[in-house]
Amino acid sequence: MRDIIVKKVAELSVIVLLSVLSGCGHLSAFAKSEVGAPWEVSIAMPMYYGAKVIDIYGINTSENWTVSLIGLKQAGNHNVDVRYVRKFFSPQQYDGLGIILSSLVNGHAIQPGGTFVPPNIIYVKWISLYDNTLYYTKIDLSENVRKFMMHQNYAKGRKSPYYINSIVLGFLPNGNIKVWLYGYSRYFYIKEQNPEKRSKIKL
């Protein structure tokens, strides 16, 4: 399985994508599909800079629905378990200061309705434990991204199609969120989103 490590290179609050391993693709060819698979949201964060995700909502304005994702507590969204991560990544492979993308260690939040139609907005309420700040973040997903999530992909030796429709949110200690799509062991970087508003809190 291909994994990606986003390494910290300068300041504690600035983390950049270091490399994307072979196997990642481009958002190029889109196709309409009448079938699909339920989308989900995965949660990623630095091992030593935790976050507490309070709410995640998926909103589709054209179809007029809002979905509240469940399973945030079970996703282990406070701090990444150091001992668990070290089962898969040595200190030489991962220093704990950057976002780690791996289906082995990232948490998952499930949308209970099971719809395969993607939202056009992801709304996130979360706390950065690095600076004790509450953040509200609105992430817009373009039409091309949503078509890509519903696109049927086929692999050699696989009879059924697969979909790249897991929305991966990477929580940064400076309050920004990086966004990827994930499916079939491949990550596609989408963008980095600033928060809409923030407020200091006491924990």
DRENDO-1510 file (C-alpha; in Angstrom, 1 decimal, always signed):
<recs>
REC; n; res; u; v; w
REC; 1; MET; +0.0; +0.0; +0.0 .
REC; 2; ARG; +1.3; +3.4; -0.9 .
REC; 3; ASP; +1.4; +5.9; +1.8 .
REC; 4; ILE; +2.4; +9.6; +1.8 .
REC; 5; ILE; +4.1; +11.5; +4.5 .
REC; 6; VAL; +3.8; +15.3; +4.5 .
REC; 7; LYS; +7.0; +16.5; +6.3 .
REC; 8; LYS; +7.4; +19.6; +8.4 .
REC; 9; VAL; +10.2; +21.6; +6.8 .
REC; 10; ALA; +10.4; +25.0; +8.6 .
REC; 11; GLU; +8.1; +26.6; +11.2 .
REC; 12; LEU; +5.9; +24.5; +13.5 .
REC; 13; SER; +2.8; +26.0; +11.9 .
REC; 14; VAL; +3.9; +25.6; +8.3 .
REC; 15; ILE; +3.6; +22.1; +6.8 .
REC; 16; VAL; +3.9; +21.4; +3.1 .
REC; 17; LEU; +3.5; +18.4; +0.8 .
REC; 18; LEU; +6.9; +16.9; +0.4 .
REC; 19; SER; +6.2; +14.3; -2.2 .
REC; 20; VAL; +3.5; +12.3; -3.9 .
REC; 21; LEU; +4.5; +8.8; -4.6 .
REC; 22; SER; +4.0; +7.1; -8.0 .
REC; 23; GLY; +0.5; +5.9; -8.5 .
REC; 24; CYS; -1.2; +9.2; -7.8 .
REC; 25; GLY; -3.1; +10.7; -10.7 .
REC; 26; HIS; -4.5; +13.9; -12.1 .
REC; 27; LEU; -8.1; +15.2; -12.1 .
REC; 28; SER; -8.4; +15.1; -15.8 .
REC; 29; ALA; -11.0; +12.7; -17.3 .
REC; 30; PHE; -14.5; +12.9; -15.8 .
REC; 31; ALA; -17.5; +10.8; -16.6 .
REC; 32; LYS; -21.1; +10.9; -15.4 .
REC; 33; SER; -22.3; +7.8; -13.5 .
REC; 34; GLU; -25.7; +6.7; -12.3 .
REC; 35; VAL; -24.2; +4.4; -9.8 .
REC; 36; GLY; -21.5; +4.8; -7.2 .
REC; 37; ALA; -20.3; +4.0; -3.7 .
REC; 38; PRO; -20.9; +5.9; -0.4 .
REC; 39; TRP; -18.5; +8.7; +0.2 .
REC; 40; GLU; -16.8; +9.2; +3.5 .
REC; 41; VAL; -14.4; +11.6; +5.3 .
REC; 42; SER; -11.0; +10.5; +6.7 .
REC; 43; ILE; -9.2; +12.4; +9.4 .
REC; 44; ALA; -5.4; +13.0; +9.3 .
REC; 45; MET; -3.1; +15.1; +11.5 .
REC; 46; PRO; +0.4; +15.3; +12.8 .
REC; 47; MET; +1.3; +12.8; +15.5 .
REC; 48; TYR; +2.6; +15.5; +17.9 .
REC; 49; TYR; +0.0; +18.3; +17.0 .
REC; 50; GLY; -3.4; +16.9; +17.7 .
REC; 51; ALA; -6.8; +18.2; +16.9 .
REC; 52; LYS; -10.3; +17.6; +18.3 .
REC; 53; VAL; -12.9; +17.5; +15.5 .
REC; 54; ILE; -16.3; +18.5; +16.9 .
REC; 55; ASP; -18.5; +18.4; +13.9 .
REC; 56; ILE; -18.3; +17.6; +10.2 .
REC; 57; TYR; -21.2; +18.2; +7.9 .
REC; 58; GLY; -21.6; +17.4; +4.2 .
REC; 59; ILE; -24.0; +19.8; +2.4 .
REC; 60; ASN; -25.4; +19.5; -1.1 .
REC; 61; THR; -27.1; +22.7; -2.0 .
REC; 62; SER; -28.6; +21.6; -5.3 .
REC; 63; GLU; -30.3; +18.6; -3.7 .
REC; 64; ASN; -31.0; +20.5; -0.5 .
REC; 65; TRP; -29.6; +18.0; +2.0 .
REC; 66; THR; -27.2; +18.1; +4.9 .
REC; 67; VAL; -25.5; +15.1; +6.4 .
REC; 68; SER; -23.9; +15.0; +9.8 .
REC; 69; LEU; -21.0; +12.5; +9.9 .
REC; 70; ILE; -20.7; +10.0; +12.7 .
REC; 71; GLY; -17.9; +8.1; +14.3 .
REC; 72; LEU; -15.7; +11.1; +15.1 .
REC; 73; LYS; -14.9; +9.9; +18.6 .
REC; 74; GLN; -14.1; +6.4; +17.4 .
REC; 75; ALA; -11.8; +8.0; +14.7 .
REC; 76; GLY; -9.3; +8.9; +17.4 .
REC; 77; ASN; -9.4; +12.5; +16.6 .
REC; 78; HIS; -7.5; +14.0; +19.5 .
REC; 79; ASN; -4.0; +12.7; +19.0 .
REC; 80; VAL; -2.5; +10.0; +16.8 .
REC; 81; ASP; -1.5; +7.0; +18.9 .
REC; 82; VAL; +2.3; +7.0; +18.9 .
REC; 83; ARG; +2.7; +3.3; +19.6 .
REC; 84; TYR; +0.3; +2.4; +16.9 .
REC; 85; VAL; +2.0; +4.6; +14.3 .
REC; 86; ARG; +5.4; +3.1; +15.2 .
REC; 87; LYS; +4.1; -0.3; +14.2 .
REC; 88; PHE; +4.1; +0.9; +10.6 .
REC; 89; PHE; +6.6; +3.9; +10.4 .
REC; 90; SER; +10.0; +4.1; +12.1 .
REC; 91; PRO; +11.3; +7.5; +13.5 .
REC; 92; GLN; +13.5; +7.6; +10.4 .
REC; 93; GLN; +10.5; +7.4; +8.1 .
REC; 94; TYR; +8.2; +9.7; +10.1 .
REC; 95; ASP; +9.3; +12.3; +12.7 .
REC; 96; GLY; +5.7; +13.0; +14.0 .
REC; 97; LEU; +5.7; +16.6; +13.0 .
REC; 98; GLY; +3.9; +16.4; +9.7 .
REC; 99; ILE; +0.6; +15.1; +8.5 .
REC; 100; ILE; +0.7; +11.4; +7.8 .
REC; 101; LEU; -1.5; +10.0; +5.1 .
REC; 102; SER; -2.2; +6.3; +5.6 .
REC; 103; SER; -5.4; +4.2; +5.6 .
REC; 104; LEU; -3.7; +2.2; +8.4 .
REC; 105; VAL; -3.6; +5.1; +10.9 .
REC; 106; ASN; -6.1; +7.7; +9.7 .
REC; 107; GLY; -9.6; +7.9; +11.3 .
REC; 108; HIS; -12.8; +7.6; +9.4 .
REC; 109; ALA; -16.1; +9.5; +9.8 .
REC; 110; ILE; -19.1; +7.8; +8.1 .
REC; 111; GLN; -22.2; +9.5; +6.6 .
REC; 112; PRO; -25.1; +7.4; +7.9 .
REC; 113; GLY; -27.4; +7.8; +4.8 .
REC; 114; GLY; -25.0; +6.0; +2.6 .
REC; 115; THR; -25.5; +8.3; -0.4 .
REC; 116; PHE; -23.0; +8.2; -3.2 .
REC; 117; VAL; -23.9; +11.7; -4.4 .
REC; 118; PRO; -21.0; +13.9; -3.1 .
REC; 119; PRO; -21.6; +17.1; -1.2 .
REC; 120; ASN; -20.5; +20.4; -2.6 .
REC; 121; ILE; -19.6; +21.8; +0.8 .
REC; 122; ILE; -17.8; +20.2; +3.7 .
REC; 123; TYR; -18.2; +22.2; +6.9 .
REC; 124; VAL; -15.9; +21.5; +9.8 .
REC; 125; LYS; -15.9; +22.7; +13.5 .
REC; 126; TRP; -12.6; +21.7; +15.2 .
REC; 127; ILE; -10.1; +22.6; +17.8 .
REC; 128; SER; -6.3; +22.8; +17.3 .
REC; 129; LEU; -4.7; +21.4; +20.4 .
REC; 130; TYR; -1.5; +23.2; +19.4 .
REC; 131; ASP; -2.8; +26.7; +20.0 .
REC; 132; ASN; -6.1; +26.0; +21.9 .
REC; 133; THR; -8.1; +27.7; +19.1 .
REC; 134; LEU; -11.6; +26.8; +17.9 .
REC; 135; TYR; -11.8; +26.9; +14.1 .
REC; 136; TYR; -14.8; +26.9; +11.7 .
REC; 137; THR; -13.8; +25.8; +8.2 .
REC; 138; LYS; -15.9; +25.7; +5.0 .
REC; 139; ILE; -14.5; +23.6; +2.2 .
REC; 140; ASP; -16.1; +24.0; -1.3 .
REC; 141; LEU; -15.8; +21.0; -3.6 .
REC; 142; SER; -15.9; +21.9; -7.3 .
REC; 143; GLU; -18.1; +20.2; -9.9 .
REC; 144; ASN; -15.0; +18.5; -11.4 .
REC; 145; VAL; -14.0; +17.1; -8.0 .
REC; 146; ARG; -17.5; +15.7; -7.4 .
REC; 147; LYS; -17.6; +14.2; -10.9 .
REC; 148; PHE; -14.3; +12.6; -10.2 .
REC; 149; MET; -15.6; +11.1; -7.0 .
REC; 150; MET; -18.4; +9.4; -8.9 .
REC; 151; HIS; -16.3; +8.3; -11.8 .
REC; 152; GLN; -16.1; +4.5; -12.3 .
REC; 153; ASN; -12.5; +3.2; -12.3 .
REC; 154; TYR; -11.4; -0.2; -13.2 .
REC; 155; ALA; -8.2; -2.2; -12.4 .
REC; 156; LYS; -6.7; -5.2; -14.1 .
REC; 157; GLY; -8.0; -8.4; -12.6 .
REC; 158; ARG; -10.9; -6.6; -10.7 .
REC; 159; LYS; -14.4; -7.2; -12.0 .
REC; 160; SER; -16.2; -4.4; -10.1 .
REC; 161; PRO; -15.4; -0.7; -10.4 .
REC; 162; TYR; -13.8; +1.3; -7.6 .
REC; 163; TYR; -14.3; +4.9; -6.7 .
REC; 164; ILE; -11.9; +7.6; -5.4 .
REC; 165; ASN; -14.4; +9.2; -3.1 .
REC; 166; SER; -12.9; +9.3; +0.4 .
REC; 167; ILE; -12.4; +13.0; +1.4 .
REC; 168; VAL; -9.2; +13.2; +3.5 .
REC; 169; LEU; -8.9; +16.2; +5.8 .
REC; 170; GLY; -5.4; +17.0; +7.0 .
REC; 171; PHE; -5.5; +19.2; +10.1 .
REC; 172; LEU; -2.6; +21.7; +10.4 .
REC; 173; PRO; -1.6; +23.3; +13.7 .
REC; 174; ASN; -1.9; +26.8; +12.1 .
REC; 175; GLY; -5.7; +26.3; +11.5 .
REC; 176; ASN; -5.6; +25.4; +7.9 .
REC; 177; ILE; -7.0; +22.1; +6.5 .
REC; 178; LYS; -5.4; +20.3; +3.5 .
REC; 179; VAL; -7.8; +18.2; +1.4 .
REC; 180; TRP; -7.1; +15.1; -0.6 .
REC; 181; LEU; -9.2; +12.4; -2.3 .
REC; 182; TYR; -8.4; +8.8; -1.6 .
REC; 183; GLY; -9.3; +5.5; -3.2 .
REC; 184; TYR; -7.7; +2.2; -4.2 .
REC; 185; SER; -4.4; +3.2; -2.4 .
REC; 186; ARG; -4.0; +6.5; -4.3 .
REC; 187; TYR; -4.2; +10.0; -3.0 .
REC; 188; PHE; -5.1; +13.1; -5.1 .
REC; 189; TYR; -4.2; +16.5; -3.6 .
REC; 190; ILE; -7.1; +19.0; -3.9 .
REC; 191; LYS; -6.2; +22.2; -2.0 .
REC; 192; GLU; -5.5; +23.9; +1.3 .
REC; 193; GLN; -8.3; +25.7; +3.0 .
REC; 194; ASN; -8.1; +28.6; +5.5 .
REC; 195; PRO; -10.7; +28.8; +8.3 .
REC; 196; GLU; -13.7; +31.1; +8.0 .
REC; 197; LYS; -13.4; +32.2; +11.7 .
REC; 198; ARG; -11.6; +31.3; +14.8 .
REC; 199; SER; -11.7; +32.0; +18.6 .
REC; 200; LYS; -9.3; +31.3; +21.5 .
REC; 201; ILE; -10.6; +28.9; +24.1 .
REC; 202; LYS; -9.5; +27.4; +27.4 .
REC; 203; LEU; -9.2; +23.6; +27.6 .
</recs>
